[in-house]
Structures are given as structure tokens and as C-alpha cells.
């Protein structure tokens, strides 16, 4: 029997992340590589551990193989524990049949037994889609102080972006009186970060009722939160003002990677007091040859660099040959950029080969078609032939 | 020969006197090397990559840093319910323990050896950098029917070690003559001090030597048995460097800048494992100028670095120039400082505008936590 635990975290990691296109063709979004040595899920997992939350259920559904493999027994995050630790929770068969996770709320509903084993007071709901460093313990203190039933972390976003988010309308004391999911004409810019703390007893009741309601979409934002508000439960907004970025699109993923180099972006991964842990590959330090030039970049272990690198993030074991140029780009593990190739404004996935003299991506100002300009993406294992051209905004997949 | 029929014994302390600068605060095994490793990572990885899952690490003194590095052995896949890595602290015999050499240490772990189920032992030191396929040496041991097989390298012998054995080989790789600490610079077959033998033979050799009050492993156990036992050599043609002086240590580090050396030591088939530090990857700032250098995670580089090895978490400030140097973990080189042919130990701070210059044959060493 598991010991009683004050707060259990449930990390929703089953989403496909379809807007990331070929980058999530065979991995779930939380397993997408980020920042030279991390994966997106390292951020919520490390935040949990750094906040003293050591019981984490990870709900997987879409393409779970690589994610399961990556999390393993949780040892890189110190989540291999006698009581609690990390648990992969995939959909399973029950006596009355088997169901996929129909929505975020349903995913938690199907794992009520898991949560009940720890008999927690509070449940923290997280998603594996964001890059941020946050102390959930502070948020939990805020939740307790307010005697809330549910606390939702919010961040003030730019007004012109607000319509993409679930928005909170709050009283001066922080309590929420209205919630609108992606409204056309936003009147608030307090966006939900997808981080919720619930009193478990209250949430459990709502999950059971929600499941019984056949019209429900079984979603936290669309169903559970509006229902709780309508019932007059105590809902509070917890304001967060650090770096937070949704990396659900190619552009935002690219931008968030390059934010790590930007001295003005408020995200510092070298801070010892709030480390981001990851499963570290076994590779020697990287080698910069005498023909290389490296500026404003992040380079991981095992790389062999002989070309020009500027404003880029290179993951482990990347080779950039002499005379190749990599600018404003993200190069994932094991990729080779051959001599004379030019990679600009691009994301190159794992183990790709960019042939000699090939050109991938274009600078926005050089692109003939400014309307359709975008980040070029080369998929996992793709071989771009010598002197081939991959235009801005296009995605190249294997075969 | 099944891999789980072998166990490893690694000496973490021997030959420390030859790089006393680096070993005054640590063991030979925990001397940092190559940007992110410690010397002991090489023998441990070699044993593990051959499927050996029981390794005893013999310690003698100053082994706190070694314990910190090894932890439970997890990083080498040696944290196990059955077998795994066992740190063997020194055994106090009271007044009897006078000689602190290998024999004394082996006698101290006689219980550990006695209890082991494995039929064979592989014994190594920690001052040899190599990453060859141990499987081949084990096969050679089996094929030759030798009692003891010792790995050796042919070349100019390292002159800074005590008890260095050089071999004369006869037919069938049998070692017919062993010289110890032979004078002269000539090319020789010198020992890499990697031994394979049956556990029972090792036990017998230890107890015989002890009962005759003989205490020198190389002289009293190996050399004196050159006729009575069949001792064979296994020639290592792959990369192998013996660290026998600070200059050799410096050269070995710098040699990693050679593509061939790096590829020989760090192969995909036989990875070298080490303790994980969750540092972010290296960050290069505006105006950084790095050439022919090996850079580890966690470094922040805003200055110039040439022909150097940077360990984890090193900071090179704007305008600083680092040439031909080895900068260990957590050191900071201040703005416009210039250093050339320098080895800084861990957490050294070189203040802005300081200038230091050593020679390649005689690098300047700066001790742990110093401020220059």
C-alpha cells in the first residue's frame, strides 16, 4: 500500500501535437527534443521534483514508445522512489471494456484508482507542452491560503494573442468569476497555463459526474472548470510572471529554443538552484576544429564542428563539416551537415543528413514569397541530397 | 568464457606520486581527464563494456572525491542487486600494515576475493588511458592456456613510474624475462598493468607472498614466477597512454584534439561512462572565438579558446584568451586575462587581466580553489 501523500501530480502527455507536423510523426509532443539536451517533458518533471512533489503520474496515449523509454524508471529526475515516483499511465482494459482517453478530464477519471492509492489532499494537473520553470509549492501555498477548491495558474499574455488561450476574469482578491475558452474578442489577458491544483475530494466528485454526463467532452477547460464555476466553488487564479512558452507550433518551438541564447529572455537553464534534469546521452565533450566559427549558440556533447555556427542550438553528436553554415537553426541529435551546405531558419530532426552544397531554409528577407515564409523542417532520418534545395516553410519527410 | 565468470579489481590509488600536484587532494582514479571524465572511468567502462558486472575498487587514501564520483556505480550500470561495484576501503591490520603497496591492498580484500563466485579476475590500475576490446584479451588468455596474461604496449616506456615491468617475449607470446624499472629510454614492451588470471591462482600468490613476508606485487608475485608460471603478453596496438608525470597528463589531454586519438578512445561500440551532472549544454556568446578545442557541457564562452580542453561549467569571460591549456570544472577566466600552457584544477578563478604562461613541456599547475 502506498503511503499517504499530500499532493500528487498528473502530467497529461498523451497529445499528438499535430501542429508540429513531422516532428511528432512517431513521438508524442512531450518527447520532442528541446534546448540541446532536453525534451519538453523535462520541464514539468524537473519543476515537480524541485517543488518537492515526488509522485507523478504521466498519462500517455499517442505514440508512447519513445516517451516511455525516455522516462524509464524516472531515475534522471530522482523519481525512482520507494513511495511514489514516476508512473506511466496508459489507457487499459477494465472489466466493462476498454477506452482510449477521451479527453483531459477522462484521462484523470480513468486513473482515479491510481490517485486514491496515495489518498492525497491535492492533485496538481500539468501538461507536457510548455517550457517554463515554476515552483508548484508556492502555488500550493496560495491554494491553501485561499481555501480554494481549484487554483489555476495564469500568465498575462499579449492582447493580440489572448484569443488563442483560455482566459480568466478575476476579482481583486484573485478569485475567478468567469472563464472563457479562446474567445474571439478577449476582455482579459490572463491566460490559463494549463496548470491546475484541485482539492482531490472535489475534483473526484466532478470527474464522476462529468463521466456520467453523455454530452460532456470530458475536458478540463471546456467542462470541469465551467461546471465548478457555475456551482459556486472557490476558484482562484495564481499569477505567474516568469518565462512561459507554449511550444505547440513549429515557429514557437524554434523561438523557444533560440530564447535560450537570447540574454533578454528570462530563461536560464544554468541556474543551480532550479536545475532541469534530463536523461543524458553518453558522449564525450564536443570538439570545435580550427576551421570552425561558433557564436551565439548552444552546443551539446559529442558534436564535431568544423563549419560556421551562429544563433543556433545543436543537440548531441551533430557533425557540421568544413565550409558548412548553420544559422538561426535547431539541429537535433546525430544529424550531419555536409561541407558547403547552408542551413538557415530551419529545424532538422534526428539523424538527418544534409548533403554537400544543399540549401535548407531561407532568411525571411531573401525569400521571394514573404506570404508563405516559414521555418523549414527536415524530418527524422531524411537525406537531403547534394545541392538540393528545401524552401522556407516546407517540411521534408522520409519517402 | 562467460563474462559473468569474471570480476574486476581496480586499484584507484597506485602511481599517485607521479602526479602529486593532482593527487594531493584525490586519488589517481578521481583525477579529472578529457573534459568530463575521471581516470577511473576508463578501466570501469572497459570492464563493463565487456559484460563484467562485478568490480571491486581498491582505495587507500584521500578517496572521498572518488566515492563522490562513483556513488552507487549507477553511471557505469554497476548499481546492482547482485554483484555491481563494491568500494573496498583500506583494511587495518593494526601494526602489521607497514607497506602500503598493492600486496597489502590485495591482502586486505582477501575476504572479498574469497567470497566471489567468479572463476577469473581482471586486475587494472587507474593511470592508463585506453579503450580496447577486453574480450580479445580474454580470448587470447584462453587460447594460450596461460596462467597469467598481462597487457603490454610496445613503444618508448614511461619513465616516471615505480615498478614498471618490461617484457621479453618468447614463442607463443610467453613472457620469458621481466625487468623492473630498467634504465634507459629505449623502446620496450612495457606493461599496461592489466592482468587476467584465475581467482584461485591470485589467492595462492597472495598467501604465498604474505607468508614469506614479500610485499612487492610486480617483483615478488609476477617477476619471481616468470619461470614457474606460464605468463603471456597481450599486445595492445590500439591507443593507450600511461600517465607517469604532469607533462604526460598534459600531453594526454591535449592529444584528444587529434581526431584519430579521440575516435580511438571514444567509440560508439565501447562508450566511456561517467557521472552525470545535469549541466546545460555549452553556451557560446557574441564574439566567442574557439578553435581546435574540446568543450564540455555547462561552459559559457565569451572569449578566445585555442588548443585547449575545457571541463564542465568553465566560464571564459569577454576578451580572455586561453591557449594550450586544461581548465577544470567550474574554473573562471576573467576578462582580458591571458593564459597559455596552464592546468587549472577545479574551481580556480583567474582574475581579469592576469597573464600566465607555462611551457608545453612544463605546464603551470594551479591548485584547486585558488584565486590568481
Interface residues (C-beta under 8 A of the other chain):
Chain A: X35 X36 X37 X75 X76 X260 X261 X269 X270 X275 X276 X277 X278 X280 X282 X283 X284 X285 X286 X287 X288 X289 X290 X292 X293 X294 X295 X296 X297 X298 X299 X300 X301 X309 X314
Chain B: X34 X35 X36 X74 X257 X262 X265 X266 X271 X272 X273 X276 X278 X279 X280 X281 X282 X283 X284 X285 X286 X287 X288 X289 X290 X291 X292 X293 X294 X295 X296 X297 X298 X300 X309 X310
